Amino acid sequence: MASLPGGTHGLCPEALSPEQLEQLRGYKIHIRITNEKYLRTHKEVELLVSGFFREIFLQRPDNIQEFAADYFTDPRLPNKIHMQLIKEKKAA
């Protein structure tokens, strides 16, 4: 285990005061809410993830990491997502 400044090793829950633990808990809740709001207002994230999983299930690649790298670096991907957003707006 790596030694931290002050001679402590690893994570130690007792290292935080009750007030600091409460602040940390509040910060975690705030971050989760912020993330949820972002995901709900940015449909393109849902389209990226669902499209990625759809392609994995259809193509069943042997190397998922390589497939993911190719999928997310495809220069046509932004245009595909943009076209899907337009299509969904027209359908709504």
C-alpha positions, 0 to 999 in steps of 0.5 A, a space after each residue: 500500500 502506498 504511504 501518504 503524507 503524514 505516515 498514513 497508508 491507503 484510505 482511512 475513513 477516520 481521517 475526516 472529521 464528521 463535518 468533513 464527512 458531511 461536506 463530502 456527502 453533500 458534494 457527492 449528492 450535488 455531483 450526482 444531481 448535476 450529472 443527472 441534469 446534464 444527461 437528461 438535457 443532452 440527448 446526444 449522450 444517450 444516442 452515443 451510448 445506445 448506438 455503441 451498445 447496439 453496434 456491439 450486439 449486432 457485430 459481436 466484436 472479438 476485441 471490444 476495446 479496439 471496437 470502442 476505440 474505432 467507434 468513438 474515433 470515427 470521424 462520421 460519428 458526430 454527423 450520425 448523432 446530429 442526424 439522429 437528433 434532427 430525426 428525433 425532433 421531427 418525429 416529436 
